[in-house]
Amino acid sequence: MESLTQDTIAAIATPPGNGGVGIIRISGPAVKQIAVPLTKKELKPRHAVFSAFLDANNITIDSGLILFFPGPHSYTGEDTLELQGHGGSVVLDMLLKRVLELGARLARPGEFTERAFLNGKLDLAQAEAVADLIESSTEQSVRSAQKSMQGVFSGQVNALVEELTELRIYVEAAIDFVDEEIDFLSDGLVEKKISQLADKVTDILNTAQQGQLLRDGMTVVLAGKPNAGKSSLLNALTGQETAIVTDIAGTTRDVLRERIQIDGMPLHVIDTAGLRDSNNAVEKEGIKRAHQEIEKADRVLLLIDSTDPESESVVKTLPPDIQITKIYNKIDLMGIEPEIVQTAHGCHIYLSIKTGAGMDLLRKHLKQVVGFNDAMDDVFIARRRHIEALKTGKQFIQHALQQLQQHSGELVAEDLRQAQNCLAEITGEVSSDELLGRIFSSFCIGK
């Protein structure tokens, strides 16, 4: 495939700082013209060749390996050259400056992957998975990002788009031949196919939500009255003395944030000020911030002191529509065994943060509430925009089913068209320049 761009870009592809190896990546039509004065070497496709890297006066800047990948058989689909020299920040800057002097320009963030997308080497979901792989913080998220890069997610979306296309053709034909004796829209076939499509989108949506969890993590807020054990629980979950713990009520005045993992599941844990009436200006501000975090949480762990009958009353101050798990702490002082109880009003966990009894129940519960399991072999990395596109596409498909039941063929066709566009946005088959700009600008320079 011929490149869609005319200029040649370059950037340092390794992280900032000093290291043993530093890589400069160059891509575009002028790669060969740049390589000749820079290396004085003949470029051999996909062969590592040792070379000096020369300045304008043929003085050596550095030396290392050159790797040439002629387009279209390269990451970007264009002629691509990698200069693998030493990883000192100064020497890399000198080498990059020389490359720019020879006709390249500095690449924008994510421009190499953007060119791979524009040249048909990756679709948009695969391109996003490149950034997700780089940012992965767990082994499971790495495996899931790899699945997206390999096209697992895209393949499922493309299959749905193909089914929608075929169904739209059938519906449009039925509308065009409305004078025929047979009403093709009332024979049950279209209704069956639309219902099956809705079910398939639901299945993919559920898997995608798991993928978004792996990428973004779940936000858990620790709330409760002072001295209920919030900061102790934060320390127990993080495995370090993150928060100050004392017997003095109101020790925590501000919001503390920690990112942790539970068996590969990322969690954003937020410790907050104890909820109570206070005349202290600083503590009042901390309590205000606590309520703000509670309203935004995916799950609130409400810490309750088992030895204090009044400790549970704080639940009345919480918003009625948030997801709450009640944690009854200090059971070691009450002679109570650790257990997890499901009630009509939610989940109750009895544990002792001090002794560790029941902490395994809490970790298991946190994995269950988000549907996380240890064998997520079919999960691919997904982003919030993918989730929204799937949800909106599902809504259009469900609305098409309603229109079909009201014998409105034209509206059925329009809903199916809108659903197809929503799903096509995921892979970039339908996309705007603004969307592409937002996505690729979040990448690191050199990728």
Buried (B, 14 or more C-beta within 10 A) or exposed (E): EEBEBEEBBBBBBBEEEEEEEBBBBBBBBBBEEBBEBBBEBEBEEEEEEEBBBBBEEEEEBBEBBBBBBBBBEBBBBBBBBBBBBBBBEEBBEBBBEBBBEBBBBEBBBBBBBBBBBBBEBBBBBBBBBBBBBEBBBBEBBBBBBBBBBEBBBBBBBBEBBEBBBEBBEBBBEBBEEEEEEEEBBEEEEBBEBBBEBBEBBBEBBEBBBBBBBBBBBBBBBBBBBBBBBBBBBBBBBBEEEBBEBEEEBBBBBEBBEBEBBBEBBBBBBBBBBBBBEBEEEEBBBBBEBBBEBBEEBBBBBBBBBBEBEEBBEBBEBBEEEBEBBBBBBBBBEEEBEBEBEEEEEEBBBBBBBBEEBBBEBBBEBBBEBBEBEEEBEEBBBBBEBBBEBBBBBBBBBBBBBEBBEEEBBEBBBBBBBBBBBBBBBBBBBBBEEEBBEEBBEEBBBBB
